[in-house]
Amino acid sequence: MILSEIAGLISSEIESEEITENNSEYIGSFELKSILEIDSTTLSNYLERIPERDSIDIKVSYEHQEDIYLNNSELDDINTFIENLSNHESFKEEKDTLFINVRILKGESNNCKSIYSLDSIAKFWSKTGLINSFKKIQDISQFSKTFRVYDLDKTVRTSEFLFTPFNSLEMAQENNEKHEVLEKRNSSCHFSNSSNLDFTPTDFNLEVKSEFNIFDSLFDNLKSFSSLFFLCNFSKIKGSEYALFRIEGYKNYEEIFNRDNKLTTNNNEFYNIFKWAYTDGSVSDKLDLARNIISLHIVDNSLLNIEDSTLSAIISSHRIYLKENVKQYIEVKNKLSEFIQDSSNKASEIAKSTGTYFKNSIWTLYSFFASIILFRILAKNDGGVLISNEILLFFIGFSSITLLIMRHALGELTEDKLRLKKNYYSMKNRYLDILEVKDLDNILNNDDQHLDDMKFLDNKTKAFRELWGYSLAMLTIIVLLIWLAKM
């Protein structure tokens, strides 16, 4: 590690060392026996490994002398630093203790931040428990999603973060799915801290392990722990003290997770359930089913400990659930199809009924006057008149009654058409409670059959009106011509 290497340039006899790293600093403290003869060029080359976004401070402390500082990598300052070390060494007593403190202040540039020891920063993130780990990682991720890691020799990524070798130019890509996942969570779960903690389990899912055990283990635990916030009905984090989870299934469970607690479940089980629930289909329905099954597979009465076979049980139950719902869905579709067919049949019956009115009325009128004319011809009345004034008046009265019958019949047709239309849309609104709008429109073929039925009745109304009018007009012309013939 670079701090140890810098300390090794100053002294070959390091009694003890302590190296720590946090979000803003990388610090090494060393207890030394003596000072080596330092080459300024070699020290300069080591300091130049520090990127421009970061700065380094070196402090050498003698027990009975003033401290010596180096605050930059300028060659003149390095020479002065080495000279001061040499002078202090000449006055050092044999039993004097010598300390060196090397501190790198980590800055941020172009959404990138340095990590010098993945193990050390993982220890810092892990310290004081998983609850605080979220906050520490979120604090650093507000400014950086890409991390250049000094002791990493391969690229390690999650959906949110990118950890690369120190000199890499690769950048983290924007996580376009994150907002959608958070919206699904907020519509199906209640997480009290959602306004200030916007993590998702995939933010901690390492696509490739870093092979730094502390780091890999931390991210696995965060992945599993964060999945609970996406599965439980209710959850909240209370400061740095505890997290509360409540799940409501066949059985209801509530769990308080203190910062010293550890997960006992296989790290991937909660995460795999999360992935299944939030991928495809109705998240709400899948979560309801998952909660029911989870509540039956809890071990030792602890929500944080479920059986490894829980996901398999959920998937099996979901298949049964789908089969049952497919059957119900097919029944609903069949009922709708039957309703549409009945509606079409009803439209045909309405048209047929009005047609029967038309045929009976016209046939009665024609038959009556045909029989009168035939009777008059056979009687050979003295005046030779087939249609008298009395018969003409009787015809006018009969025709007027026929017009009233026609108007009544067409009025009934219009009322039946409106009733049919009202029943159709009333049925459609009832099925909106159990079917999605798009699905219902697809089953009903965007109301095409219903609209065709309405058009059919409109055309029939027009046709009956015209035929009734033409038929009555023709009979009236014939009767008038015969009546006028006597004049």
matplotlib code that plots the C-alpha trace (Angstrom):
import matplotlib.pyplot as plt

x = [0.0, 1.3, 1.4, 3.5, 5.8, 6.3, 7.1, 9.5, 11.4, 12.0, 12.8, 13.5, 12.7, 9.0, 8.0, 4.2, 1.8, -1.9, -3.7, -7.2, -9.4, -12.7, -14.7, -12.4, -9.0, -6.5, -4.2, -1.2, 0.6, 4.0, 6.5, 10.0, 13.5, 15.7, 15.8, 17.3, 19.2, 16.4, 16.7, 14.6, 13.8, 12.5, 10.3, 9.1, 8.1, 6.1, 4.3, 3.4, 1.3, -1.2, -3.7, -4.3, -7.8, -6.1, -3.4, -0.8, 0.6, 3.6, 4.5, 7.6, 7.6, 10.7, 10.2, 12.4, 12.4, 10.0, 7.9, 8.9, 6.2, 5.9, 2.8, 3.4, 5.4, 7.6, 11.2, 12.6, 10.2, 11.2, 14.9, 14.1, 12.1, 15.0, 17.5, 15.5, 15.2, 18.9, 19.5, 17.0, 18.5, 21.9, 20.5, 18.2, 19.0, 19.3, 16.1, 14.0, 10.8, 10.2, 6.7, 5.6, 2.1, 1.1, -2.4, -4.0, -6.9, -9.3, -11.0, -13.5, -13.1, -15.5, -17.6, -14.5, -13.1, -10.0, -10.0, -6.5, -7.4, -10.6, -10.3, -9.7, -12.7, -14.9, -13.9, -14.9, -18.2, -18.9, -18.1, -21.1, -23.3, -25.2, -27.6, -24.8, -23.2, -26.1, -25.6, -21.8, -22.0, -24.9, -22.8, -19.9, -22.1, -23.9, -20.8, -19.1, -20.3, -17.0, -14.1, -10.5, -9.1, -5.3, -5.1, -7.7, -6.5, -9.9, -13.2, -15.9, -19.4, -23.0, -26.0, -25.0, -21.3, -18.1, -14.8, -11.9, -8.1, -6.5, -5.5, -8.7, -10.7, -14.0, -16.9, -20.1, -23.2, -26.4, -28.8, -32.0, -34.0, -33.5, -36.3, -38.8, -37.9, -38.2, -41.6, -42.8, -41.5, -43.3, -46.6, -46.4, -44.4, -44.1, -40.5, -40.4, -36.9, -37.5, -37.0, -33.4, -32.2, -32.7, -30.7, -31.9, -30.6, -29.0, -26.8, -24.9, -25.1, -21.5, -21.5, -17.9, -16.4, -13.5, -11.8, -11.4, -13.4, -14.4, -15.7, -17.5, -19.1, -20.3, -21.9, -23.5, -25.0, -26.2, -27.8, -29.7, -30.5, -31.8, -34.0, -36.1, -37.1, -38.5, -40.4, -41.9, -45.2, -43.6, -40.0, -38.1, -34.6, -34.4, -31.3, -28.3, -30.0, -32.2, -34.3, -37.9, -39.5, -43.1, -44.5, -48.2, -48.8, -50.6, -48.9, -47.7, -44.2, -42.4, -38.6, -36.2, -32.7, -30.2, -26.9, -25.1, -27.4, -26.3, -28.3, -28.6, -30.3, -28.3, -27.4, -29.0, -32.4, -33.9, -32.3, -33.5, -37.0, -36.7, -35.5, -38.4, -41.0, -39.8, -39.3, -42.3, -45.9, -47.8, -45.4, -48.3, -49.7, -46.3, -45.4, -48.7, -47.9, -44.3, -45.2, -47.7, -45.0, -42.2, -44.4, -44.6, -40.9, -39.5, -37.0, -36.7, -39.5, -37.1, -38.0, -34.3, -33.9, -35.9, -35.4, -33.2, -36.0, -38.4, -38.0, -38.7, -41.9, -42.9, -42.4, -44.4, -47.2, -47.2, -47.5, -50.6, -51.9, -51.4, -53.2, -56.2, -56.3, -55.8, -58.9, -60.8, -59.5, -60.7, -64.1, -64.3, -63.3, -65.9, -68.6, -67.7, -67.8, -71.2, -72.5, -71.3, -73.0, -76.2, -76.0, -75.8, -78.6, -80.7, -80.0, -81.2, -84.3, -85.1, -84.8, -86.8, -89.6, -89.9, -89.8, -92.7, -94.6, -93.9, -94.9, -98.1, -99.3, -98.6, -100.0, -103.2, -103.6, -103.0, -105.2, -108.1, -108.2, -107.5, -110.5, -112.7, -111.7, -112.2, -115.6, -116.7, -115.6, -117.5, -120.6, -120.7, -122.2, -124.5, -122.3, -119.3, -117.3, -114.7, -113.8, -116.5, -116.1, -116.9, -114.2, -111.7, -112.4, -112.1, -108.7, -107.4, -108.4, -106.9, -103.7, -103.4, -103.7, -100.9, -98.7, -99.2, -98.3, -95.2, -94.2, -94.8, -92.8, -89.8, -90.0, -89.8, -86.8, -85.0, -85.8, -84.6, -81.4, -80.6, -81.4, -79.0, -76.3, -76.8, -76.6, -73.4, -71.5, -72.9, -71.4, -68.1, -67.8, -68.5, -65.6, -63.2, -63.0, -61.3, -59.6, -57.1, -58.5, -56.2, -57.0, -60.7, -60.5, -58.5, -61.2, -64.0, -62.0, -62.3, -66.2, -66.1, -68.9, -71.1, -70.6, -71.5, -74.7, -75.6, -74.9, -77.0, -80.0, -79.6, -79.6, -82.6, -84.5, -83.8, -84.7, -88.0, -89.0, -88.3, -90.0, -93.0, -93.3, -92.8, -95.4, -98.0, -97.4, -97.8, -101.0, -102.3, -101.5, -103.3, -106.4, -106.5, -106.1, -109.0, -111.1, -110.4, -111.3, -115.0, -114.9]
y = [0.0, 3.4, 4.8, 1.8, 2.3, 6.0, 5.1, 2.4, 5.0, 7.0, 4.0, 0.3, -0.4, 0.1, -0.9, -0.6, 0.8, 1.7, 2.5, 3.7, 5.2, 7.0, 8.9, 11.9, 10.7, 7.9, 8.0, 5.9, 6.2, 4.5, 4.1, 4.1, 3.1, 5.3, 7.4, 6.1, 8.2, 9.3, 9.9, 12.9, 11.7, 8.3, 10.1, 12.5, 9.6, 8.1, 11.3, 11.8, 8.7, 10.8, 12.2, 15.9, 15.6, 14.5, 16.1, 14.6, 15.7, 14.0, 14.7, 13.3, 13.7, 13.4, 12.9, 15.9, 18.0, 20.0, 18.2, 18.1, 18.6, 18.0, 19.3, 18.9, 17.1, 20.0, 18.9, 21.9, 21.2, 17.5, 18.4, 20.7, 18.0, 15.5, 18.0, 18.6, 14.9, 14.5, 17.4, 16.0, 12.6, 13.8, 15.2, 12.3, 10.3, 6.6, 5.8, 8.6, 7.4, 8.5, 8.7, 9.4, 10.3, 10.2, 11.6, 11.8, 14.2, 12.8, 15.2, 14.7, 15.4, 14.5, 12.3, 10.3, 9.7, 7.8, 4.7, 3.7, 0.6, -1.3, -3.3, -0.2, 1.8, -1.3, -1.5, 2.1, 1.6, -1.5, 0.1, 0.6, -1.7, -2.1, 0.8, 3.3, 1.6, 2.9, 6.4, 6.4, 5.0, 7.4, 10.4, 9.6, 8.6, 12.0, 13.4, 10.3, 7.1, 6.1, 5.1, 4.7, 2.0, 1.9, -1.7, -3.1, -4.9, -5.4, -3.6, -4.3, -2.8, -2.7, -1.0, 2.2, 2.2, 1.5, 0.5, 0.5, 0.2, 3.5, 4.7, 3.5, 6.0, 4.0, 5.9, 4.7, 4.6, 6.2, 3.7, 4.3, 1.6, 2.9, 5.5, 2.9, 0.4, 3.0, 4.0, 0.4, 0.1, 3.3, 2.0, -1.4, -0.8, 2.0, 3.0, 6.0, 7.1, 7.0, 10.8, 10.7, 7.1, 6.2, 3.0, -0.2, -3.8, -3.8, -0.9, -3.4, -6.4, -7.0, -8.4, -9.6, -10.2, -7.9, -10.7, -8.3, -10.3, -7.5, -5.4, -8.3, -9.4, -5.9, -5.4, -8.9, -8.0, -4.6, -6.2, -8.6, -6.1, -3.5, -6.1, -6.1, -2.5, -3.6, -6.7, -5.7, -3.8, -1.3, -0.4, 2.5, 3.4, 5.3, 7.3, 5.1, 3.0, 0.5, -0.5, -1.7, -4.2, -5.4, -8.0, -8.9, -12.3, -15.4, -14.5, -11.1, -10.4, -7.4, -7.2, -4.7, -4.8, -3.2, -1.9, -4.8, -7.4, -9.7, -11.3, -15.1, -15.8, -16.8, -13.4, -14.2, -15.4, -12.0, -10.4, -13.2, -12.7, -9.0, -9.6, -12.0, -9.7, -6.5, -8.1, -8.4, -8.7, -7.0, -6.1, -5.6, -9.1, -10.8, -9.0, -10.1, -13.7, -13.4, -12.0, -14.9, -17.5, -15.7, -15.6, -19.4, -19.9, -17.8, -19.6, -19.1, -16.6, -14.0, -12.1, -11.8, -15.6, -17.4, -20.8, -21.1, -22.7, -19.8, -18.5, -21.9, -22.1, -18.6, -19.5, -22.7, -20.9, -18.2, -20.8, -22.2, -18.7, -18.0, -21.2, -20.3, -16.8, -17.8, -20.0, -17.2, -14.8, -17.2, -17.4, -13.6, -13.4, -16.1, -14.2, -11.0, -12.8, -14.2, -10.8, -9.3, -12.1, -11.7, -8.0, -8.6, -11.1, -8.5, -6.0, -8.5, -9.2, -5.5, -5.0, -8.2, -7.0, -3.7, -5.4, -7.5, -4.4, -3.0, -6.2, -6.7, -3.1, -2.8, -6.2, -5.5, -2.1, -3.6, -6.7, -4.6, -2.3, -5.0, -6.9, -3.8, -3.2, -6.9, -6.9, -3.8, -5.3, -8.5, -6.6, -4.5, -1.5, 0.7, 3.7, 1.8, 3.5, 1.3, 3.8, 6.1, 9.2, 7.1, 4.5, 7.3, 8.8, 5.4, 4.9, 8.2, 7.3, 3.8, 5.3, 7.8, 4.9, 3.1, 6.2, 6.2, 2.6, 3.3, 6.1, 4.0, 1.1, 3.3, 4.9, 1.5, 0.6, 3.8, 3.1, -0.5, 0.7, 3.2, 0.6, -1.8, 0.8, 1.7, -2.0, -2.4, 0.5, -0.4, -3.9, -2.5, -0.3, -3.2, -5.2, -2.3, -3.3, -6.6, -6.0, -3.4, -0.8, -1.9, -5.5, -4.9, -2.8, -5.7, -8.3, -6.0, -5.2, -1.5, -1.8, -2.6, -5.2, -2.9, 0.0, -2.2, -3.2, 0.4, 1.2, -1.8, -0.5, 3.0, 1.7, -0.5, 2.5, 4.5, 1.6, 0.9, 4.6, 4.8, 1.6, 2.4, 5.8, 4.6, 1.7, 4.0, 6.7, 4.2, 2.8, 6.4, 7.3, 4.2, 4.9, 8.5, 7.7, 5.2, 7.7, 10.5, 8.2, 8.5, 12.3]
z = [0.0, -0.9, 2.7, 3.8, 0.8, 1.6, 5.2, 4.0, 2.0, 5.2, 7.5, 7.0, 10.6, 11.2, 14.7, 14.3, 11.8, 11.8, 8.5, 8.3, 5.6, 5.5, 3.0, 3.1, 4.3, 4.0, 7.1, 8.1, 11.4, 11.8, 14.7, 13.3, 14.6, 12.5, 9.3, 6.1, 3.7, 1.4, -2.4, -3.3, -6.8, -5.5, -2.9, -5.6, -7.9, -5.1, -4.3, -8.0, -7.8, -5.9, -8.4, -8.6, -7.0, -3.8, -1.6, 0.8, 4.1, 5.8, 9.4, 11.1, 14.9, 17.1, 20.8, 21.8, 18.6, 16.4, 13.9, 10.3, 7.5, 3.8, 2.2, -1.5, -4.1, -5.3, -5.6, -3.6, -0.7, -0.8, -0.6, 2.3, 4.0, 3.6, 4.9, 8.0, 8.6, 8.4, 10.8, 13.3, 13.0, 14.0, 17.3, 18.1, 21.2, 20.9, 22.9, 21.3, 19.7, 16.1, 14.5, 10.9, 10.0, 6.3, 5.4, 2.0, 1.7, -0.9, -3.2, -6.0, -9.7, -12.6, -10.4, -9.4, -6.0, -4.8, -2.6, -1.5, 0.5, -0.3, 2.9, 5.0, 3.7, 3.9, 7.6, 8.0, 6.2, 8.3, 11.7, 13.9, 11.9, 8.6, 9.4, 9.4, 6.4, 4.3, 5.4, 5.0, 1.5, 0.5, 1.9, -0.4, -3.4, -3.4, -5.2, -6.7, -8.3, -9.8, -7.5, -8.5, -6.2, -5.7, -4.7, -7.2, -10.3, -12.0, -12.5, -10.0, -10.5, -9.3, -10.9, -9.1, -8.4, -10.3, -8.7, -11.1, -11.0, -10.1, -13.6, -15.4, -17.5, -17.3, -15.8, -14.0, -16.2, -15.1, -13.5, -15.6, -13.9, -10.3, -10.3, -11.7, -9.0, -6.2, -7.6, -7.5, -3.9, -2.8, -4.3, -2.6, 0.6, 3.2, 3.9, 6.3, 5.2, 1.5, 1.1, 2.2, 1.5, -2.1, -2.3, -4.0, -3.5, -6.9, -5.8, -3.7, -6.0, -7.2, -10.7, -10.1, -6.7, -5.8, -3.8, -0.8, 1.7, 4.0, 1.1, -0.7, 2.6, 3.4, 0.0, 0.2, 3.6, 2.4, -0.7, 1.5, 4.2, 1.8, 0.1, 3.3, 2.7, -0.6, 0.7, 4.0, 4.3, 6.7, 7.5, 8.9, 10.2, 13.5, 13.4, 13.9, 16.6, 14.8, 11.8, 12.2, 9.8, 9.7, 7.3, 7.0, 5.5, 6.7, 9.9, 11.0, 12.1, 13.4, 13.9, 15.3, 13.8, 16.1, 14.7, 16.4, 14.9, 12.0, 9.3, 9.7, 6.3, 3.2, 1.7, -1.6, -0.5, 0.3, -2.7, -5.1, -3.7, -4.4, -7.9, -8.6, -7.2, -9.0, -12.4, -14.8, -13.8, -11.0, -8.2, -5.8, -6.4, -6.3, -3.1, -1.5, -2.4, -1.3, 2.1, 2.7, 1.9, 3.8, 6.9, 6.7, 6.3, 9.1, 11.3, 15.1, 15.0, 13.4, 10.3, 9.6, 9.3, 6.6, 5.1, 2.0, 0.1, 0.5, -3.1, -4.5, -2.5, -3.6, -7.3, -7.0, -5.3, -8.0, -10.7, -9.0, -8.5, -12.2, -13.3, -11.1, -12.4, -16.0, -15.6, -14.1, -16.8, -19.6, -17.9, -17.8, -21.5, -22.4, -20.5, -22.3, -25.6, -24.8, -23.8, -27.1, -29.0, -27.0, -27.7, -31.5, -31.3, -29.4, -32.1, -34.7, -32.7, -32.4, -36.2, -36.8, -34.5, -36.3, -39.6, -38.5, -37.6, -41.1, -43.0, -41.0, -41.3, -45.0, -45.8, -43.8, -45.6, -49.0, -48.4, -47.1, -50.1, -52.6, -51.2, -51.5, -55.1, -55.9, -54.2, -56.1, -59.4, -58.8, -57.6, -60.8, -59.0, -61.1, -61.1, -62.2, -59.4, -57.7, -54.9, -53.6, -51.5, -48.4, -49.2, -49.9, -46.4, -44.9, -46.7, -45.4, -41.8, -42.2, -43.6, -40.7, -38.2, -40.2, -39.9, -36.1, -35.9, -38.0, -35.7, -32.6, -34.0, -35.0, -31.6, -29.9, -32.1, -31.0, -27.3, -27.6, -29.3, -26.5, -23.8, -25.6, -25.7, -22.0, -21.0, -23.0, -21.4, -17.9, -18.4, -19.6, -16.5, -14.2, -15.7, -15.3, -11.6, -12.4, -15.8, -17.0, -19.4, -22.2, -21.7, -21.6, -24.8, -26.4, -25.4, -26.7, -29.8, -29.0, -29.1, -32.8, -32.6, -30.5, -32.9, -35.8, -34.0, -33.5, -37.1, -38.2, -36.1, -37.5, -41.1, -40.3, -38.9, -42.0, -44.3, -42.5, -42.5, -46.3, -47.2, -45.1, -46.6, -50.2, -49.8, -48.3, -50.9, -53.8, -52.3, -51.8, -55.5, -56.8, -54.6, -55.7, -59.3, -59.1, -57.2, -59.8, -62.6, -61.7, -62.2]

ax = plt.figure().add_subplot(projection="3d")
ax.plot(x, y, z, "-o")
ax.set_aspect("equal")
plt.show()
